[in-house]
Amino acid sequence: MSFHNKVVVVTGAGQGIGEGYAKRCAAEGMRVVVAELNAEQGERVVADIQQGGGEAMFVRTDVGDEASCIACAEAAKSAYGKIDYLINNAAIFGDMKIEGYMNVDMDYLDTFMRVNVHGSLLMARACVPHMPEGSAIVNQSSTAAWMNIGFYGVAKLALNGLTCSLANELGWRKIRINAIAPGPTETQGLRNTAGDYADELVKQMPLSRLGTPDDMADAALFLLSDKASWITGHILNVDGGQFMRV
């Protein structure tokens, strides 16, 4: 899989799985746009990549804001001339409210869905005009999509549907779009949200360990690469066998 001089935009790349995506993409020779709302975290990741000999730039990006998404895509195009890949990782997760549908504040729910579902759409709409044939997009879903627990799971289920719908819309442009559905993955965000419950989930899984950001990056690199040139509209579980769909 050759990614030399390819350009990738990674949203939510300032920590967790998104940071793992950004650093692995850089290690594979890509020029990385770290699209992150938290400037301190985003600039730290860029510095780490540059210190390791990679090429990266930080663009402060709010994926829930259309103008911010457009500005990010235009900055990437201005700096690197094109966008080959987009990884839509940004989401409200580690500090999200743990409430049910019957009592969550509706303004909060609107913001949550704007970021966790429509953020991927807004970034795709912003980036696709700068993407040549053969480009690819990877969305970040979750096994929570099939757990029927709260608005986080519903957001991820909606993202799966969005992924498949966009696969239909973008096929004529020769742009592929797929999603990764991580199982419980060792990040601070998981610990903030699930705490010790994550360890209980692991006990029920065939491959009984937490996932790692590297596990997700391996899958993302495959889906971005020409090795997956006839795969689009697919939701790939990377979850140690947590969910088996037949």
C-alpha positions in Angstrom: 0.0 0.0 0.0 1.8 3.1 -1.2 0.7 6.4 0.3 3.7 8.6 -0.5 2.8 12.2 -1.0 -0.9 11.5 -0.6 -2.9 14.1 1.4 -5.2 13.1 4.2 -7.5 15.2 6.4 -8.2 13.7 9.8 -10.8 15.2 12.0 -10.7 15.0 15.7 -7.0 14.2 15.4 -5.9 15.8 18.6 -6.2 12.7 20.8 -7.3 9.1 21.1 -8.0 7.1 17.9 -7.9 10.3 15.8 -4.3 11.0 16.9 -3.5 7.4 16.1 -4.9 7.8 12.6 -2.9 11.0 12.0 0.4 9.6 13.2 0.1 6.4 11.3 -0.9 8.2 8.1 2.2 10.4 8.5 4.4 7.4 9.1 3.1 5.9 5.8 4.3 9.0 3.9 1.0 11.0 3.8 0.8 14.8 4.3 -1.6 15.1 7.2 -4.1 17.9 7.9 -4.8 17.7 11.6 -8.4 19.1 11.7 -9.1 19.6 15.4 -11.2 21.9 17.6 -8.7 22.0 20.5 -5.7 24.0 19.2 -3.3 22.9 21.9 -3.9 19.2 21.2 -3.9 19.7 17.5 -0.6 21.6 17.5 0.9 19.0 19.8 0.1 16.2 17.3 1.5 18.2 14.4 4.7 18.8 16.4 5.0 15.1 17.2 4.6 14.2 13.5 7.1 16.8 12.4 9.6 15.7 15.0 9.3 12.2 13.6 10.1 13.5 10.1 6.6 13.6 8.8 4.7 16.5 7.2 1.6 17.9 8.8 -0.4 21.1 9.4 -3.0 22.1 12.0 -6.3 23.6 11.0 -8.7 24.5 13.8 -11.9 22.9 12.7 -15.4 22.6 14.2 -17.1 19.8 12.2 -20.5 21.0 13.4 -20.0 24.3 11.6 -20.3 24.3 7.8 -18.1 27.4 7.3 -15.3 25.9 9.5 -15.4 22.6 7.4 -15.2 24.6 4.1 -12.3 26.6 5.5 -10.4 23.4 6.5 -10.8 21.9 3.1 -9.7 25.1 1.4 -6.6 25.3 3.7 -5.7 21.7 2.8 -6.1 22.4 -0.9 -4.1 25.7 -0.7 -1.2 24.0 1.2 -1.1 20.6 -0.6 -3.0 21.1 -3.9 -5.5 18.3 -3.4 -7.2 16.1 -0.8 -6.8 12.3 -1.4 -8.3 11.0 1.7 -10.7 12.1 4.5 -11.0 10.3 7.9 -14.1 11.6 9.7 -13.2 10.7 13.3 -14.4 13.8 15.2 -17.2 13.2 17.6 -18.6 14.2 21.0 -17.7 11.2 23.1 -15.3 11.3 26.1 -17.2 14.1 27.8 -20.7 13.4 26.5 -23.7 13.4 28.8 -24.8 10.0 29.9 -28.6 10.5 29.8 -31.6 8.8 28.2 -33.7 10.1 25.4 -36.6 10.9 27.8 -34.6 13.4 29.8 -31.7 14.8 27.6 -31.9 18.5 26.9 -33.0 19.0 23.3 -30.5 21.7 22.6 -27.7 19.4 23.7 -29.1 16.6 21.5 -29.3 18.9 18.5 -25.6 19.8 19.0 -24.7 16.2 19.6 -26.3 15.0 16.4 -24.9 18.0 14.4 -21.4 17.0 15.3 -21.6 13.2 15.5 -23.7 12.7 12.3 -23.8 15.8 10.2 -20.2 16.6 10.9 -19.1 13.8 8.6 -21.5 15.0 5.9 -20.3 18.6 6.2 -16.7 17.5 5.9 -17.4 15.3 2.9 -19.3 18.1 1.2 -16.3 20.4 1.9 -13.6 18.0 0.8 -15.1 16.2 -2.2 -14.7 19.1 -4.6 -10.9 18.9 -4.0 -10.7 15.1 -4.3 -9.5 13.4 -7.5 -10.8 10.1 -8.8 -9.6 7.2 -6.7 -9.9 9.1 -3.5 -11.5 7.6 -0.4 -13.3 8.5 2.8 -13.4 6.6 6.1 -16.1 7.4 8.7 -15.8 6.5 12.3 -18.8 4.5 13.4 -19.0 2.2 16.5 -20.4 -1.1 17.7 -22.7 1.1 19.8 -24.7 1.4 16.6 -26.1 -2.1 17.3 -26.4 -1.8 21.1 -29.7 0.2 21.3 -28.4 2.3 24.1 -29.0 6.0 23.9 -28.4 8.8 21.4 -24.7 7.9 20.9 -25.7 4.6 19.4 -28.4 6.2 17.3 -25.9 8.7 16.0 -23.6 5.9 14.9 -26.4 4.0 13.3 -27.4 7.1 11.4 -23.7 7.5 10.4 -23.8 4.0 8.9 -26.8 4.9 6.8 -25.1 8.1 5.8 -22.0 6.2 4.7 -24.0 3.9 2.5 -26.0 6.8 1.0 -22.9 8.7 0.2 -21.3 5.6 -1.4 -24.2 5.7 -3.9 -23.8 9.4 -4.5 -20.0 9.5 -4.8 -19.6 6.3 -6.9 -19.8 8.2 -10.2 -16.9 10.4 -9.0 -14.9 7.2 -8.4 -14.7 8.2 -4.7 -15.2 5.4 -2.2 -16.6 5.8 1.3 -16.6 3.2 4.1 -16.8 3.2 7.9 -15.0 1.5 10.7 -17.0 0.4 13.7 -14.5 0.1 16.6 -15.3 -2.0 19.6 -14.1 -0.9 23.1 -10.7 0.8 22.4 -8.2 1.8 25.0 -8.3 5.6 25.0 -8.9 8.2 27.7 -12.3 8.9 26.1 -13.4 5.3 26.7 -12.3 5.5 30.3 -14.1 8.8 30.8 -17.3 7.4 29.4 -17.4 3.7 30.3 -14.9 3.4 33.2 -14.4 -0.2 34.4 -17.5 -1.3 32.4 -15.2 -1.5 29.4 -13.3 -4.3 31.1 -16.5 -6.2 31.6 -17.3 -5.9 27.9 -14.0 -7.4 27.1 -14.7 -10.5 29.1 -17.6 -11.3 26.8 -15.7 -11.0 23.5 -14.0 -13.8 21.6 -10.7 -11.9 21.4 -10.8 -10.7 25.0 -8.7 -7.5 25.0 -9.4 -3.9 24.4 -8.7 -2.6 20.9 -5.9 -0.1 20.3 -5.7 3.0 18.0 -3.2 0.9 15.9 -5.9 -1.7 15.4 -8.1 1.0 13.9 -5.3 2.6 11.9 -4.5 -0.8 10.3 -8.2 -1.0 9.1 -8.3 2.6 8.0 -5.2 2.3 5.9 -6.6 -0.8 4.1 -9.9 0.9 3.4 -8.1 4.0 2.0 -5.7 2.0 -0.1 -6.1 0.6 -3.6 -6.2 -2.8 -2.0 -9.8 -1.9 -1.2 -10.6 -0.4 -4.6 -13.8 -2.4 -5.1 -15.1 -1.8 -1.5 -17.5 1.0 -0.8 -20.5 1.4 1.4 -19.1 -1.1 3.9 -19.2 -0.9 7.7 -16.1 -2.8 9.0 -16.3 -4.0 12.5 -12.9 -3.8 14.3 -14.0 -5.2 17.6 -12.5 -8.5 18.7 -15.7 -10.3 17.6 -17.9 -8.2 19.9 -20.7 -8.2 17.2 -21.1 -10.8 14.5 -23.6 -9.9 11.8 -24.9 -12.6 9.4 
